[in-house]
Amino acid sequence: MGLNLFSNLPDNGLRSEAEIFDVLLSAPGIIIERILSTGQASPPGFWYCQSQSEWVVVIRGSAGVKFEQDDTVRVLRAGDSLHIPAQCRHRVEWTDPQEPTLWLAVHYTP
């Protein structure tokens, strides 16, 4: 039985200490997860650098994602997606503090 993507969302303006990660599917070469952010951002100076590629889509809310090699912060709103190649250093600059940001992330080995 699967998880409804909209289940257990906090009310607008309520903030959790940390993001919540729910694995929806895990199989060889692929992980699909739901990520729930409530105003979180990557710590100062921290960069993600993953061994797998990642495709994310914002289902609800908004966020800003920055790649190390680019000064532009990409703003993602509901329906916007982004591909993050393996070993590409990136960070979450911000997530919406007023409304939960709901992501769907697909991590895969190309």
N, C-alpha and C positions, 0 to 999 in steps of 0.2 A: 504494500500500500504506500502511495507516494504522499509527499507533503504538499499542501496547498501553498503556493508562493506567498499568498497574502495572510496566512495564519500567523498569529502571535505577533503582529506588528504593534509597537507601542503607540500611544497617542501622540499627536503632534506636540513638539516641544519637550517631550520627555527624552532624556539622554541616558544611555547605558555607559558604563565605564569603558567597555571595549566593544568592538564590532562582534557580531554573532555570525558564525560560519556553520552552515548546515550542508553536509554532503548529500546530494540528491542521487548521484550515480557514480560509482567507481568501478572501472573495468580496465584491463590492460591498455595503457596508452591514453586514457582519458579520465578526467574527474570533472563532474558538473556540480557546482555548488551554488547555494543561495547565500548571499552576503547581506547583512543588515547593518547599516551605518546610521548613527544618530549624532552627527556632528564631528566624528573622528577624522583625523588626518594622520599622515605618516609623521613620526617624530622628526624634529629638526635634524637635517643632515643624513637621514636614513633613506636608502634607496633599495627598492626590491630589485632582485636580479635572479630570475627563476630559470631553472633548467628546462622547463616546458614552455611552449607558447601558450598564450591566453587570449581568449576572446571574451569581452565583457559587454553586457548591455544593461543600461539603467532602466528598470521597470517602473520605478516611482522615485521621486525626489530629484536630486542633482548632485554633481560632484565635479571637482577639478582635478585632472590628472596631468602630470608633467613628466616628460622624458628628459633624461640628463643631457642629451645632445641638442636639445631644443629649448629655448627660453619661453616658448609659448605654453600657457596652461590651457589644455583642451577642456572646455566646459561641456559636460554631458548632462542632458536632461532626459526625461522619460522618453524611451524609444531610441535614444542614441547608443551606438555601439562603438567599440574600439578594439583593434587587434594589437596585441603586445607580443612581438617576437621573442623567442627564447633568448636569454642572456641580455635583454634590453633593459638597462637600468631606468626605473621609473618610480614615481611616488604619487600618493594621493595628497594633493595640496589642501583640499577641504571637502567636506560633505555637508549637505544642508542641515543647519542646526534647528530649523523650524519644523521640518517634516522628515520622517524616516526615509533614508535612501535605500532602496531595494535593488540589488544587483543580481544578475545571473552571470556566473563565470564558468567558462569552459576551458579547462587546462588540458592540453593535449601534446603528444609527442608527434612532431611532423614526420 
